[in-house]
Amino acid sequence: MAITDKALIQTDNLPIRHAGEVHSGKVRSVYWLTEADNKRLCSRYGLENEELAVMVISDRISAYECLWQSEGGLKGIPGKGAALNTIARYWFTRFEEEGLAGNHIVDVPHPLVWIVRKARPVMVEAIARQYITGSMWRSYEKGEREVCGITLPEGLKKNQKLDSLLITPSTKGIIRGVADIPEKDDYNISRDQILNNLKAFRFPSAEAVHTYERLLTEGFNLISRELDAIGKVFVDTKFEFGFIGNEEDARLIYIDEIGTPDSSRYWDKALYEQGVIREDSKEYFREMLQASVPDKDVLLNKDRMEERYALADSFRLKDEQMMDVSRLYIDLAEQITGAPLPLSDNPKQEILDSLNHLDLIN
């Protein structure tokens, strides 16, 4: 098999029967089902009045808002999609077992495919931080002492563990009509701003905000304990939440992905205790990219976005670098779940075969 065939890249052109447009993000593509197929699968899964979709994950690698590829034509990370799906599903299951909350997955017909239910997403990126690092440290180093309405103490050191878990939310999408919040995605916000603008953030009540904070904290702590047992430090993470059910009986669930090396930062525990930071998540790829490009400021400086897009179009990593990242993702999935990661020799055909069993292929 050629190296270019080892990663699944395009996922928005599959002959899956669907209604409307295929929604394709940086990593996943979503096919909302036709009315007839939706009704049939709801009956199959014992659901009532749910809107269902097929969600297909790719092996694309996105960093600094761009997609990257290798000199040999490898446009993604082999095994990455399966690793992300497997890790996220593992944490979703553990959360349900521990009584935290449900999630949007209805079925997993293939390691690269989820059948998901539609949720009404809250307009908040739920971010939790246990250590001061990354962008939070860079701001602190410049003298900033407040983040998302939280005042940080003096004297913190880079990569230091914080006294308590910090919830530092940001906007998910554009929030309109709120005086003190710019209309921009991923803008840091405070707890008070959410509570004072419940409707804008799609929360039905202040109690629902408390629930999201509890589920974020309890979820973080569960993952942190389990990662600690396999020698990883859970540094920070991003969760997303949505509501299902009618307005009167709405339930908050986990959506998107949780606790993955794409949405979280892990460090090697033994090395951290020796004062050495080894990134064991997507941050490893970001650091490798910074060290490889001619001018890393293009990656870090949002005032140079046009240059960044041009760089991503022209710059190529070595094949071996991409495969190093592949091994990292695969090893993480196997360590977390305690089982071999199911990898596909012909992922596109296997996906079609799995969905054909559900009669969803044209």
N, C-alpha and C positions, 0 to 999 in steps of 0.2 A: 504493500500500500504506500502510495506517495505521501510525503509529509503533509502536502496540502489537503489530503483527504482525511486527516486525523482529527480535524476540528469541524464541528457543525456551525456554519456561519449564517446562512440565510434561512430564516424561519418564518418569513411572512408570505411565502409563495406556495405553501403546501395545499394540496387539493382537498382541504377540509371544508365541508359544507358549513356555511356561516351566514349571518345576517349583518349587513352594514360593512363598514371598513374594518380591515385587520389593524389592530392597534399594536404598533411595534415600538418598543423602547430600546434602551441601550443594550439590553441583554435578552428580554423576553418578548414574544409575540402573543397576542390574545385574539382568539376567534370566538366571538359571541354566537351562540347557536341560533338556528332558525326556530321559529315558534313551534313547529311540529317536533323537531329533534329535542328541543328544550322540554316540552311536555312529556315526551317519551322517556327521557333520562331522569326527569324528576320522579316519574313513576318507578323507574328502575331502582333509584336510590331512596325511595320513600320520602321524597321532599314535596312540599306544597308551595306553589307560587314563588319559586326561586328562579332567578335568571342565572343561567350557567354558561360557562365559556371553557374552551380548550386553551390552556396556557402552555406554550412550548418554549423551552429555554435553549439558548444557543451557547456556544463556547467563545463568543466575542469577548474581547478584553477592552474595557473602557477605563480611562484614567485621565484626569484633568479635562473632562468633558469631550474627549476625543477617543476614537478607536485606533488600535495600533496593530501592526503586523510585522512579519519577519522578512529577512532577505530572501528566504526560500519560498515565499508566497504563503506562509502560514498566517492566516488572518484571525486566529484565535488561539485559545489555550486548550489543547486536547484534554478531555475529562473534566474541565472546569464546570460545565453546565450540570453534569451528573453529580459532581461534588456539592455544588450549591443546593440543588434540589434535595439531595440526600440529607445534608446537614440541616437545612431549614425544616424539612419534614420531621427529622428526629426531634428537634426542639419543639415543634408544634405538638408532637405526640407527648413529649415529656410534660409540657405545660398542661395539656388536658389530663394526663394521669395525676398531676399534682393539684388539679382543681382550679387552675388559674382562669383560663378562658378557652373558648373554641377558636377555630381559624377558618379560613376560606376554602381549604382543600376538601373536596368531596370524594375524589378517587385519584389513584395514581396508576394509569394503565401502562406507563412506561417510565423508566428513570428520568427521561427528559420531558415528561408531559404530566401536567396536573389538569384534572377537571375541577374548576373552581366556581364558587357561588359569588354573585355580585354583592358587594357591600357598599354602603354609603360612607366613603372615606372621610375622616376628619382632616381638616386642612392644617395638620401639624405633623412635622417630622419629629418623632419622639426620640430625643437623643439623651443618653445617660453616659456620664463620665466618672470613672473612679480614679483616674490619674491625670495629671496636668501634662499634656504633650501636644504635638501637632499645632493646629491653628490656635488653640487655647493658650498654649505656652508662648507662641509668637506674639500674641496680643499682650500677654502678661509681661513679657520681656520688654515690650515697648512702654510699659508703665500703666497699662489699663488694669483696673482692679475690679471692674464690674462686668459680668457676663450674664445676659438674660435676666437682669434684675437681681443677681446674686453678687454680693460683695466678697471678693477673695481676700484672704489674709496676706499680710506682708511676709516676705522671707521664704516663699515657696521656691523649690528647686526643680529644674527640668526633670520630667518623668517621675516626680514624686507622687506617692499615693496620697489621695485627698482624705481628709478626716471623715467625710461622708460622701455618699453617691450624689452627684449633682445632676439634676434634670435641666438640660439646656435646650429647650425646643426652638425650632425654626419653622418658617412658613413652608407649607407644602403647596406649591402653586402660587398663584397671584391672589392676594387678599385685597379686595376693593372696598372703598368707602370707609376706611378706618383712618382717622386723622394722623395718628402717630406711627403708622406702619406703611412704609413705601410699597408700591405695587411691584414687588419683585419676589422671585422664588428664592427659597433658602435664605431668608432674612431672619436673623436672631430675634426672638421675641421673649417676653417675660410671662411668668404665670399670671400676673395681674392683667396683662394685655389680653390673654385668653379669656379670663374670667369676666372681664369687662366687655368682651365682644363675642359672646357665646355663639350667636347666630352666624357671624362671619366665619368662625372656625368650625361650624357645623356640630357644635355640642348642644344637646337639648337642655342641659342643666349644669349647674356647678358640680353637682354630685357626679356627673359623667366625667368631668375633668379629674376629680379625685380618683375615679375608677381607672382612668388611663394612667395616672401617675402610679397608682398601686400596682397595676399590671406590668408597667414598665419596670418598676423597682423589683418586684417579685421575680419577674422573668430574668432580669439581669442577674440577680443573686443566685438563681438556680443554675444558669449557665456558668456563672463564675465558679461555683462550687464544683461542677462537673469538669470544667476545664482545668481547674487546679489539680484535680485527681490525675490528669494525664500530663501534667507538667507545663500547663499554659496559664498565662496571666490574661484575664479578660479586662482589657483596658477601657474601651468605650464601645458604644453600639448605637444603632438607629433602628427603632421599630416603627411600624406603621399600623394604624388601627382604623376600623370601620364598623358601622352599625348594620345589623341585619334584623329582620322582623319589621312589623309595622311600627309607626311612630309611638303608639301607646305602650308597646311591649318590646322596644328596641334593645338589642343586646350588643355589647361592644366585643369585637373579636380581633384577633391578630390577623393581619393581611400581608401581602407582598412576601418578603422573606425575613427571617429572624436569625440572629446569631451566626450569620455566615461570615467567611473571611472577606466577602465583598462589602458587607454592611457593618463590619466590626473590626476592631483592632485587637490582635493577640500578640503577646510577647512570649518568648521562651522563659519559663519560670526560673530554672537553675541559673541561667546566664544573668537574668535580672537581679537575682540575689547576690551576684558577684559584681554588680554595677555595670553590666553590659546589656545593651538593648539589641535583641535580634527580632526583627519583625517576622511574624509567622502568619501573615494575612496579606491582603491585597497591597498593604503598605510596602511590602517587600518589592512588588512590581513597580510601585511608584518610585521607590528609592533607586531601583535598578535603572529605570527610565531617566531619572535625573542625572545619574552618573554616566549615562550613555549619550545623551544629546549634546550638541555643541554648546548650547547656552541654556542652562536650567531655568534661568529667570523667565524665559518664554513660557515655561510650564507654570511658574508660580505667580506671575504678574498678570492679573486680569485686564490690565490696560493694553496687553499685547496679544489679545485673543486672535486677531487676524493672522498674526505670525504663527500662533500656536496651531491654528487649523492648517496652515500651509505646511508646518513642520510635520504634523501627523500624516498629511498626504504624501510627503516625500521621504520621511525618515524611516529606516528599517532596523529593527533589532536583529540580533543573531538568532538563528533557529534554536541553538542550545539554550539561550536565555529564556525563550518561550517554553521550552521543555522543562527547564528548572522550575518554572512557575507551575507547570502542569503537575510535576511530582509533589510540589508543596500542597496543592489543592487536594490531590488524591490521597496523600498521606494524612492530611487533616481529617478528611471524611472518614477514613478507615479508623483513625485513632478515636474520633468522637463516637462513632457508632459501634465500634468493635467488630465490624464486619467488612469483607472485601467490597470495594466499590464496583457496582455493575457498570461495565464499560461496553460500548457498542462498536462493532466492526463496521456496521453499515447503519448509522443512526437514523438517517432519513427514512430508509425502507422499514426499519423496525418501528418507527413512530407510526408510519402509515398502516402497517400490519396491526398494531395495537389499537388504533382508532377504527380500523375496518371491523374489528370485533364488536365495536359499539355502533357500527353502521353510520359513521360520520364522514366517510370519504366519498367524494363525488365519483 
